[in-house]
């Protein structure tokens, strides 16, 4: 069906929908026609009303007929609009159902894909992959160790230690005791044998201070 | 019917074919623009061969565009035919064959391409893509009263839809041998 060469598919549901919409259009057309008719008849009644007055109008068969017709057609119009609403709700619910169908289809496709992916990713495979990965990491670590040990041998480490010691002595040692000074300090008589100094013996202190001065002289010099 | 017509519409020599070739051509152009303008103003799509404007809502024919009672002038039949021939050649008019009245001529105050784009745009904005739409729904539906193409005769609408079919954007749906619906994607 449709034009040749067009790639758009027309499904059965499309055809059914077309029928539905055509029925709706027909009702729409009918209601419009009836509306026009009522308008015309009302105008006619009005002119009759102007022509005939009071009792005459009531007795006039034509006026009575017109009014009856108008009422009848109005009832029809009402029915017609009800039916239009019915059809419209139907069309809308069908359209919504179609969307729902698409949604379900999408969901199903997604589900299938997920299943397929899960089959590919079974537990055993994952475990074995994880195991081999761990093994490889272990091997890598061993290799790293071996490499660092082999190249930077113990001799270099010793040398580094020695150099660092020397550097430490050079930098920090001079401040505390310069080499040579410690030796001379050791040659000096020890103060350990002397008793503790007492603040209440000023004479002794004087005597000792005389003794101590030559001791410290070489230090100050 | 109040019509805003250009000043030249009241100019009597416009209604008699001029002998001078250059002026004649100018005359035809003027007639073309008058017809296009009038149709656009009144949102009418078809004109009878005698220049009577077709009122699609009542199905009646209005007064002829080729007659101007104000200055009591009218175009002769031969001159009318010449004007139509000129417009058909310019593709601003098209003889309707499928129409019930073969005397009808469609007037394109907007090109067919432009109309087809308008309808396509309408479908896109109102979410009617990929749905079955009846031609009656496009032209007459109450929800389209504000659309430019509201009231378009179905034969005219078909011309526009054929354009969309050519562009592979639409499929026409037939019922009992008559095209009644369309599916636009």
Interface residues (C-beta under 8 A of the other chain):
Chain A: X1 X2 X3 X6 X7 X8 X10 X14 X15 X17 X18 X19 X21 X22 X25 X28 X29 X95
Chain B: X131 X132 X133 X134 X136 X137 X140 X141 X142 X165 X168 X170 X171 X172 X173 X174 X175 X180 X181 X183 X185
